[in-house]
Amino acid sequence: MSMVLRILKNKCILGVATLFVVSTPLAPAQDQSPDIGSEKTPSAAKGIDYLFSYLNMAGTKKAADFTPLTHHERAGIYFRSMVNPLGYMKAGLSAGIDQWNDKPQEWQQGAAGYGKRFGNLVGQYSIQRTATYGLASALHEDNRYFNSGSMGFWSRSGYALASGIVARHDDGSRALSISQLGGVAAGAFLSRLWQPPSQYSAGAGAVSFGLSMASNTAFGVVKEFLPDLVRAISGKRRRPSGSP
């Protein structure tokens, strides 16, 4: 249990650090408009696109604005997710945490050990995204996050948490996301094939699967309230000094 709690703590620290790094340059980009995505500089626009792609968000669209993905759009989302630098940055940070915790011990320390840990995370992420893309295409599932459009904190939070395990179909209905569950399971269990004996077990794969799903579910709340946070920062920066 203590190991699981430590891993969850590390994931929380990693998530906060990642969001802080990628969101810091976004706030000044909103100085001209309170709406995310409008009147932003090219560099800020690219940063916002990277962030939305990394979090698998449908921009700032609300659930009421949902339209089904075309094959071209679906493929574009997949390929952008595979080359998104934020994914590699997260893998680098996460590999550093594993290196610090000497996990797994068989990979030891030094540059070679870090390289193995980094490659393991990139490989697991690549399998997860590819399997999710294939299953979602076959089942016509859309795992993008759409803002709830609600007002209450608890209703928005409940919607956000549920979004971690559900997907939309072409008619807009929501159901259990087979592609999301299948993709995370593929990444968690197939990555055991190249990992050392201490991690080569169904139990270790199950722990990895559970932690990834818990992280995805928790990040739903971040996705729901992130636009509000950026707008609040933007409004504070735009407000003249001395005004209430």
C-alpha positions as CSV (number, residue, x, y, z in Angstrom):
1,M,0.0,0.0,0.0
2,S,2.8,2.4,0.9
3,M,4.4,1.8,-2.6
4,V,1.1,2.6,-4.3
5,L,0.7,5.8,-2.3
6,R,4.2,6.8,-3.1
7,I,3.6,6.2,-6.9
8,L,0.4,8.2,-6.8
9,K,2.2,11.0,-5.0
10,N,4.9,11.0,-7.6
11,K,2.3,11.1,-10.4
12,C,0.6,14.1,-8.7
13,I,3.9,15.9,-8.4
14,L,4.7,15.1,-12.0
15,G,1.3,16.3,-13.3
16,V,1.5,19.6,-11.4
17,A,5.0,20.2,-12.6
18,T,4.1,19.4,-16.2
19,L,1.0,21.7,-16.1
20,F,3.0,24.5,-14.5
21,V,5.7,24.4,-17.1
22,V,3.3,24.3,-20.1
23,S,0.8,26.7,-18.7
24,T,3.2,29.5,-17.6
25,P,3.7,30.9,-21.1
26,L,0.0,30.7,-21.9
27,A,-1.3,33.4,-19.6
28,P,0.4,36.3,-21.2
29,A,-1.0,35.1,-24.6
30,Q,-4.5,35.8,-23.3
31,D,-3.9,39.5,-22.6
32,Q,-6.0,40.6,-25.6
33,S,-8.9,38.3,-25.0
34,P,-10.6,36.4,-22.1
35,D,-11.4,33.5,-24.4
36,I,-8.7,30.9,-24.8
37,G,-7.6,30.4,-28.4
38,S,-8.4,33.9,-29.7
39,E,-5.9,36.7,-30.6
40,K,-2.9,34.8,-29.4
41,T,0.7,35.0,-30.7
42,P,1.9,32.1,-32.9
43,S,4.2,30.7,-30.1
44,A,1.4,30.8,-27.6
45,A,-1.1,29.3,-30.1
46,K,1.3,26.4,-30.6
47,G,1.8,26.0,-26.8
48,I,-2.0,25.9,-26.2
49,D,-2.4,23.3,-29.1
50,Y,0.3,21.1,-27.5
51,L,-1.4,21.3,-24.1
52,F,-4.9,20.5,-25.5
53,S,-3.4,17.7,-27.5
54,Y,-1.5,16.3,-24.6
55,L,-4.6,16.4,-22.4
56,N,-6.8,15.0,-25.3
57,M,-9.1,18.0,-25.0
58,A,-11.5,19.2,-27.7
59,G,-10.2,22.7,-27.2
60,T,-12.7,24.8,-25.2
61,K,-15.7,23.2,-26.9
62,K,-18.6,22.2,-24.6
63,A,-20.4,18.9,-24.7
64,A,-23.3,20.6,-26.5
65,D,-21.0,21.5,-29.4
66,F,-20.0,17.8,-30.0
67,T,-19.8,16.6,-33.6
68,P,-18.5,13.2,-34.6
69,L,-14.9,12.9,-35.8
70,T,-14.1,12.1,-39.5
71,H,-11.5,9.5,-40.3
72,H,-9.1,12.3,-41.3
73,E,-9.6,14.2,-38.0
74,R,-9.2,11.1,-35.9
75,A,-5.9,10.2,-37.6
76,G,-4.7,13.7,-37.2
77,I,-5.3,13.7,-33.5
78,Y,-3.5,10.4,-33.2
79,F,-0.4,11.5,-35.1
80,R,-0.2,14.8,-33.2
81,S,-0.4,12.9,-29.9
82,M,2.6,10.7,-31.0
83,V,4.9,13.7,-31.7
84,N,3.7,16.0,-29.0
85,P,6.8,17.3,-27.1
86,L,4.9,17.4,-23.8
87,G,4.5,13.6,-23.9
88,Y,8.3,13.3,-24.1
89,M,8.8,15.9,-21.4
90,K,6.5,14.0,-19.1
91,A,8.4,10.8,-19.9
92,G,11.7,12.5,-19.1
93,L,10.4,13.8,-15.8
94,S,8.8,10.5,-14.9
95,A,12.0,8.6,-15.8
96,G,13.9,11.0,-13.5
97,I,11.6,10.1,-10.6
98,D,12.0,6.4,-11.3
99,Q,15.8,6.9,-11.4
100,W,15.6,8.7,-8.0
101,N,13.6,5.9,-6.5
102,D,15.8,3.3,-8.2
103,K,12.9,1.6,-9.9
104,P,13.4,-1.0,-11.2
105,Q,16.6,-1.8,-9.4
106,E,17.8,-4.1,-12.2
107,W,18.3,-1.1,-14.4
108,Q,20.7,0.5,-11.9
109,Q,21.8,4.2,-12.1
110,G,23.7,6.3,-14.6
111,A,22.9,7.4,-18.1
112,A,22.2,3.8,-19.3
113,G,19.7,3.3,-16.5
114,Y,17.9,6.6,-17.2
115,G,17.8,5.7,-20.9
116,K,16.1,2.4,-20.2
117,R,13.6,4.1,-18.0
118,F,12.9,6.8,-20.5
119,G,12.5,4.3,-23.3
120,N,10.2,2.1,-21.3
121,L,7.8,5.1,-20.6
122,V,7.9,6.2,-24.3
123,G,7.2,2.7,-25.4
124,Q,4.4,2.2,-23.0
125,Y,2.8,5.5,-24.0
126,S,3.2,4.7,-27.7
127,I,1.5,1.3,-27.3
128,Q,-1.3,2.9,-25.3
129,R,-2.0,5.6,-27.8
130,T,-1.8,3.3,-30.8
131,A,-4.1,0.7,-29.3
132,T,-6.6,3.3,-28.2
133,Y,-6.6,4.8,-31.7
134,G,-7.2,1.5,-33.3
135,L,-10.0,0.4,-31.0
136,A,-11.7,3.9,-31.0
137,S,-11.7,3.9,-34.8
138,A,-13.2,0.4,-35.0
139,L,-15.9,1.2,-32.3
140,H,-16.5,4.8,-33.3
141,E,-15.6,6.1,-29.9
142,D,-14.4,9.6,-29.2
143,N,-12.3,10.0,-26.0
144,R,-11.7,13.7,-26.3
145,Y,-12.7,15.9,-23.3
146,F,-15.5,18.3,-23.9
147,N,-16.2,20.9,-21.2
148,S,-19.4,20.1,-19.3
149,G,-21.0,23.6,-19.8
150,S,-22.4,23.3,-16.3
151,M,-22.2,25.9,-13.5
152,G,-22.0,24.0,-10.2
153,F,-18.7,22.8,-8.8
154,W,-19.9,19.4,-7.8
155,S,-21.8,18.7,-11.0
156,R,-18.8,19.8,-13.1
157,S,-16.5,17.6,-10.9
158,G,-18.7,14.6,-11.2
159,Y,-18.9,15.0,-15.0
160,A,-15.1,15.4,-15.1
161,L,-14.4,12.3,-13.1
162,A,-16.8,10.2,-15.1
163,S,-15.2,11.3,-18.4
164,G,-12.1,9.3,-17.5
165,I,-13.8,6.1,-18.3
166,V,-16.5,7.0,-20.8
167,A,-16.4,8.0,-24.5
168,R,-18.9,9.5,-26.9
169,H,-20.3,7.7,-29.9
170,D,-21.2,9.3,-33.2
171,D,-24.7,10.0,-32.0
172,G,-23.3,11.9,-29.0
173,S,-24.3,9.3,-26.4
174,R,-21.8,8.4,-23.7
175,A,-20.8,4.9,-22.7
176,L,-18.0,2.9,-21.1
177,S,-14.8,3.6,-23.2
178,I,-13.6,0.2,-24.4
179,S,-10.9,1.9,-26.4
180,Q,-9.6,3.8,-23.4
181,L,-9.6,0.8,-21.1
182,G,-8.1,-1.4,-23.8
183,G,-5.4,1.1,-24.7
184,V,-4.2,1.6,-21.1
185,A,-4.3,-2.2,-20.5
186,A,-2.2,-2.8,-23.7
187,G,0.4,-0.3,-22.6
188,A,0.5,-1.6,-19.0
189,F,0.7,-5.3,-19.8
190,L,2.7,-5.4,-23.1
191,S,5.4,-3.3,-21.6
192,R,6.1,-6.2,-19.2
193,L,7.8,-7.9,-22.1
194,W,10.9,-5.8,-22.0
195,Q,10.9,-5.0,-18.3
196,P,13.2,-6.9,-15.8
197,P,12.0,-9.8,-13.6
198,S,10.8,-7.6,-10.7
199,Q,8.3,-6.0,-13.0
200,Y,7.5,-9.0,-15.3
201,S,4.2,-10.2,-13.7
202,A,0.5,-9.8,-14.2
203,G,0.3,-8.1,-10.8
204,A,2.8,-5.4,-11.8
205,G,0.8,-4.9,-15.0
206,A,-2.4,-4.6,-13.0
207,V,-0.9,-2.0,-10.7
208,S,0.3,0.0,-13.7
209,F,-3.1,-0.2,-15.3
210,G,-4.9,0.9,-12.2
211,L,-2.5,3.9,-11.6
212,S,-2.9,5.0,-15.2
213,M,-6.6,4.9,-15.1
214,A,-6.7,6.7,-11.7
215,S,-4.4,9.4,-13.1
216,N,-6.6,9.8,-16.3
217,T,-9.7,10.1,-14.1
218,A,-8.2,12.6,-11.8
219,F,-6.9,14.7,-14.7
220,G,-10.5,15.0,-15.9
221,V,-11.0,17.6,-13.2
222,V,-7.9,19.5,-14.4
223,K,-9.3,19.5,-17.9
224,E,-12.7,20.8,-16.8
225,F,-11.3,23.8,-14.8
226,L,-8.1,24.6,-16.7
227,P,-9.8,27.0,-19.1
228,D,-11.3,28.9,-16.1
229,L,-7.9,29.1,-14.4
230,V,-6.2,30.5,-17.5
231,R,-8.9,33.0,-18.0
232,A,-8.6,34.1,-14.4
233,I,-4.9,34.6,-14.7
234,S,-5.4,36.4,-18.0
235,G,-8.0,38.8,-16.5
236,K,-5.7,39.5,-13.5
237,R,-2.8,40.4,-15.9
238,R,-5.1,42.6,-18.0
239,R,-6.6,44.5,-15.0
240,P,-5.1,48.0,-14.6
241,S,-3.1,48.6,-11.4
242,G,-5.3,50.1,-8.7
243,S,-8.6,48.7,-10.1
244,P,-10.6,46.4,-7.8
